[in-house]
Structures are given as structure tokens and as C-alpha cells.
Amino acid sequence: MKENRTTKRTRVVGIRLTAEEFNIIEKKIENTTFRKLSEYLRAVLFNGKVVTTYRNRSADDLIAELSMLRQEINRIGVNFNQSVKKLHVLQDEPAFKRWLLVHELEKKTMVNKLDEIKIQIRKIAELWLR
């Protein structure tokens, strides 16, 4: 049935629903492209099919958690760099020099792993946001 914009809708159809039934319909409308209850009901009645949007809530939660993890990883890296810079000032002690050499290797390993994690998080987020 094609809609003609010049055709007026003059017939009213009434239906009584419980509050729970109405809430169910409202939740279904939220997941569609329709803005009005009447548009949604006409689509269901006449077409039987309704275009809905689908979001996986567990994946949304995962993306949010990964984003927070990425921010925390960045903070850890900044703090680590500040610590190493501070230790470079204390070059008088031989023990500090050895510590710095060992930690430089550990830092490179950590930074490489953190970069890999960030890349994977970014890939997952880009796939999900498409």
C-alpha cells in the first residue's frame, strides 16, 4: 500500500494496552528508524517487517572497558618515562646505571607490547563502529 502525502488519514483505530504492553512497544520503537508510534504500527500492520538497529550490548561494554584500559596504559607509559628521566639525573651511583640499563630493555619490551595492545584495541573499535 503506497502512501500518498495528499491523502488524509481520517479513520481512528483505538486499542487498549496494559502499561507493560505499551512499554514493550515503546522499547521496540526505540530500536527502529521510526519517530512516531503511528508510523511504527502502520509498518507492522501493513508490511509485517520493520527495519531495526541492532547493537550488541556486551560488545559495547567491551569497547568501553578497552577504551578505559587504553587510557590507563597511556598513563602508565607517561609515569614510567617520568621515572626513568628522574633516574637519569642520579648518574653518580654505579648501581643506578645498571638499573637503568636493565630497565631500558624492560621498557622497550613493555612499550612494544603496549603498542601491540593499542593496535588491537583500535582494530576492534574500528570494526565495531562500522
Residue frames as qw, qx, qy, qz and C-alpha x, y, z in Angstrom:
[[0.000, 0.890, 0.456, 0.000, 0.00, 0.00, 0.00],
 [0.442, 0.289, -0.006, 0.849, 1.59, 3.25, -1.13],
 [0.182, -0.693, -0.427, 0.551, 1.24, 6.33, 0.99],
 [0.271, 0.640, 0.311, 0.649, 0.12, 9.47, -0.73],
 [0.274, -0.118, -0.376, 0.877, 1.03, 12.65, 1.14],
 [0.282, -0.161, -0.152, -0.934, -2.17, 14.34, -0.01],
 [0.609, -0.353, -0.658, -0.268, -4.37, 11.55, 1.35],
 [0.311, -0.512, 0.417, -0.683, -5.68, 12.40, 4.79],
 [0.332, -0.100, -0.920, 0.182, -5.99, 9.76, 7.40],
 [0.433, -0.367, -0.025, -0.823, -9.49, 10.13, 8.74],
 [0.845, -0.294, -0.396, -0.209, -10.07, 6.80, 10.44],
 [0.184, -0.616, 0.621, -0.448, -9.00, 6.24, 14.02],
 [0.812, -0.100, -0.574, -0.041, -8.31, 2.79, 15.40],
 [0.377, -0.683, 0.413, -0.469, -8.22, 2.51, 19.17],
 [0.796, 0.004, -0.595, 0.114, -6.56, -0.23, 21.15],
 [0.540, -0.760, 0.212, -0.293, -6.23, -0.66, 24.88],
 [0.707, 0.299, -0.558, 0.317, -2.95, -1.90, 26.29],
 [0.704, -0.645, -0.188, 0.229, -1.59, -2.57, 29.73],
 [0.120, -0.937, 0.307, 0.118, 1.29, -0.40, 30.88],
 [0.615, -0.365, 0.645, 0.268, 3.59, -3.39, 30.41],
 [0.660, 0.466, 0.534, 0.248, 2.41, -3.99, 26.84],
 [0.249, 0.965, 0.058, 0.054, 2.83, -0.32, 25.99],
 [0.357, -0.787, 0.463, 0.196, 6.38, -0.34, 27.45],
 [0.713, -0.017, 0.632, 0.305, 7.23, -3.33, 25.26],
 [0.527, 0.737, 0.356, 0.230, 6.06, -1.45, 22.16],
 [0.032, -0.987, 0.150, 0.041, 8.00, 1.67, 23.18],
 [0.546, -0.548, 0.569, 0.279, 11.18, -0.37, 23.62],
 [0.687, 0.288, 0.584, 0.322, 10.70, -1.92, 20.19],
 [0.329, 0.919, 0.186, 0.115, 10.22, 1.53, 18.63],
 [0.313, -0.867, 0.320, 0.220, 13.49, 2.74, 20.20],
 [0.562, -0.284, 0.675, 0.383, 15.33, 0.15, 18.13],
 [0.555, 0.563, 0.559, 0.249, 13.78, 1.25, 14.85],
 [0.301, 0.095, 0.225, 0.922, 14.12, 4.13, 12.46],
 [0.155, -0.702, -0.564, -0.406, 10.57, 5.34, 13.19],
 [0.094, 0.232, -0.328, 0.911, 9.94, 8.54, 15.11],
 [0.538, -0.157, 0.136, -0.817, 6.24, 8.12, 15.81],
 [0.453, 0.004, 0.841, -0.295, 4.20, 5.31, 17.30],
 [0.692, 0.511, 0.261, -0.438, 1.65, 5.56, 14.50],
 [0.459, 0.658, -0.535, -0.264, 4.33, 5.16, 11.78],
 [0.080, -0.344, 0.929, -0.113, 5.68, 2.08, 13.54],
 [0.547, 0.190, 0.712, -0.397, 2.25, 0.50, 14.00],
 [0.673, 0.605, -0.028, -0.425, 1.30, 1.09, 10.35],
 [0.310, 0.591, -0.731, -0.147, 4.57, -0.50, 9.22],
 [0.239, -0.154, 0.932, -0.225, 3.96, -3.55, 11.39],
 [0.609, 0.364, 0.528, -0.467, 0.33, -3.88, 10.31],
 [0.663, 0.666, -0.029, -0.341, 0.76, -3.39, 6.58],
 [0.450, 0.669, -0.590, -0.046, 4.29, -4.56, 5.87],
 [0.962, -0.250, -0.104, -0.023, 4.95, -7.04, 8.62],
 [0.779, 0.057, -0.139, 0.609, 8.63, -6.07, 8.51],
 [0.183, -0.983, -0.006, -0.006, 10.32, -3.28, 10.39],
 [0.610, 0.511, -0.341, 0.500, 13.87, -2.04, 9.94],
 [0.637, -0.769, -0.039, 0.033, 15.58, -2.14, 13.29],
 [0.254, 0.744, -0.551, 0.280, 19.00, -1.26, 14.51],
 [0.931, -0.286, -0.215, 0.070, 20.98, -3.84, 16.43],
 [0.098, 0.746, -0.535, 0.383, 23.70, -3.19, 18.95],
 [0.798, -0.141, -0.555, 0.188, 25.37, -5.90, 20.90],
 [0.405, -0.870, 0.067, -0.272, 25.35, -4.50, 24.45],
 [0.856, -0.412, 0.153, 0.273, 28.10, -6.85, 25.64],
 [0.674, 0.321, 0.156, 0.647, 30.34, -5.62, 22.82],
 [0.016, -0.864, -0.055, -0.500, 29.50, -2.01, 23.74],
 [0.664, -0.738, 0.116, -0.030, 30.59, -2.76, 27.31],
 [0.866, -0.070, 0.179, 0.461, 33.77, -4.40, 25.99],
 [0.444, 0.618, 0.116, 0.638, 34.62, -1.37, 23.85],
 [0.287, -0.889, 0.028, -0.356, 34.06, 0.97, 26.80],
 [0.810, -0.541, 0.173, 0.149, 36.29, -1.16, 29.02],
 [0.791, 0.174, 0.190, 0.555, 39.00, -1.39, 26.36],
 [0.210, 0.807, 0.064, 0.549, 38.93, 2.37, 25.88],
 [0.504, -0.833, 0.142, -0.178, 39.44, 2.91, 29.60],
 [0.890, -0.247, 0.216, 0.318, 42.23, 0.32, 29.54],
 [0.622, 0.509, 0.128, 0.581, 43.93, 2.16, 26.67],
 [0.089, -0.894, 0.060, -0.436, 43.81, 5.43, 28.64],
 [0.733, -0.648, 0.209, -0.001, 45.29, 3.72, 31.68],
 [0.870, 0.087, 0.185, 0.449, 48.06, 2.18, 29.56],
 [0.367, 0.735, 0.027, 0.570, 48.92, 5.64, 28.24],
 [0.396, -0.858, 0.147, -0.290, 49.09, 7.00, 31.81],
 [0.887, -0.363, 0.207, 0.197, 51.36, 4.13, 32.89],
 [0.743, 0.376, 0.126, 0.539, 53.68, 4.82, 29.99],
 [0.076, 0.853, -0.057, 0.514, 53.89, 8.52, 30.86],
 [0.630, -0.736, 0.200, -0.145, 54.62, 7.74, 34.52],
 [0.921, -0.095, 0.183, 0.331, 57.27, 5.19, 33.54],
 [0.554, 0.593, 0.043, 0.582, 59.00, 7.70, 31.28],
 [0.202, -0.877, 0.128, -0.416, 59.00, 10.31, 34.04],
 [0.822, -0.531, 0.202, 0.044, 60.56, 7.82, 36.47],
 [0.852, 0.159, 0.156, 0.474, 63.31, 6.89, 34.04],
 [0.293, 0.775, -0.016, 0.559, 64.09, 10.55, 33.33],
 [0.480, -0.821, 0.173, -0.254, 64.35, 11.19, 37.06],
 [0.899, -0.308, 0.227, 0.212, 66.75, 8.27, 37.48],
 [0.694, 0.510, 0.052, 0.506, 68.93, 9.60, 34.64],
 [0.077, -0.898, 0.164, -0.401, 69.62, 12.61, 36.86],
 [0.681, -0.623, 0.370, -0.107, 71.09, 10.29, 39.52],
 [0.824, 0.478, -0.298, 0.061, 74.02, 9.04, 37.41],
 [0.079, -0.750, 0.594, -0.281, 76.57, 9.12, 40.24],
 [0.664, -0.294, 0.646, -0.235, 75.88, 5.65, 41.59],
 [0.128, 0.289, -0.868, -0.383, 77.02, 2.61, 39.55],
 [0.235, 0.265, 0.912, -0.207, 74.01, 0.63, 40.79],
 [0.405, 0.643, 0.277, -0.588, 71.70, 3.16, 39.19],
 [0.266, 0.545, -0.570, -0.554, 73.49, 2.81, 35.88],
 [0.007, -0.039, 0.992, 0.124, 72.99, -0.95, 35.91],
 [0.290, 0.470, 0.707, -0.443, 69.39, -0.47, 36.94],
 [0.365, 0.642, -0.062, -0.672, 68.88, 1.92, 34.08],
 [0.189, 0.354, -0.800, -0.447, 70.32, -0.50, 31.52],
 [0.080, 0.186, 0.976, -0.078, 68.11, -3.33, 32.72],
 [0.272, 0.591, 0.545, -0.528, 65.06, -1.11, 32.84],
 [0.266, 0.531, -0.357, -0.721, 65.70, 0.29, 29.40],
 [0.153, 0.081, -0.928, -0.330, 65.45, -3.22, 27.98],
 [0.067, 0.410, 0.863, -0.289, 62.34, -3.91, 30.03],
 [0.238, 0.585, 0.180, -0.754, 60.88, -0.58, 28.98],
 [0.257, 0.343, -0.611, -0.666, 61.38, -1.36, 25.29],
 [0.109, -0.147, -0.978, -0.105, 59.68, -4.72, 25.74],
 [0.097, 0.525, 0.672, -0.514, 56.79, -3.15, 27.67],
 [0.243, 0.544, -0.085, -0.798, 56.33, -0.34, 25.17],
 [0.213, 0.172, -0.799, -0.536, 56.30, -2.80, 22.26],
 [0.074, -0.318, -0.942, 0.078, 53.68, -4.96, 23.97],
 [0.125, 0.581, 0.448, -0.669, 51.59, -1.93, 24.90],
 [0.233, 0.416, -0.382, -0.792, 51.73, -0.72, 21.31],
 [0.174, -0.055, -0.927, -0.326, 50.50, -4.11, 20.13],
 [0.001, 0.482, 0.796, -0.367, 47.62, -3.95, 22.62],
 [0.168, 0.565, 0.118, -0.799, 46.70, -0.44, 21.49],
 [0.219, 0.242, -0.658, -0.678, 46.71, -1.51, 17.84],
 [0.143, -0.240, -0.955, -0.101, 44.42, -4.46, 18.60],
 [0.052, 0.558, 0.591, -0.580, 42.06, -2.28, 20.64],
 [0.200, 0.483, -0.184, -0.833, 41.91, 0.26, 17.79],
 [0.201, 0.067, -0.836, -0.507, 41.17, -2.51, 15.25],
 [0.076, -0.404, -0.895, 0.172, 38.37, -3.93, 17.40],
 [0.096, 0.590, 0.349, -0.721, 36.88, -0.47, 17.92],
 [0.205, 0.367, -0.435, -0.796, 37.01, 0.34, 14.19],
 [0.175, -0.122, -0.927, -0.307, 35.30, -2.94, 13.32],
 [0.052, -0.502, -0.787, 0.354, 32.59, -2.38, 15.89],
 [0.084, 0.586, 0.189, -0.784, 31.92, 1.23, 14.96],
 [0.005, 0.063, -0.679, -0.731, 31.33, 0.45, 11.27]]
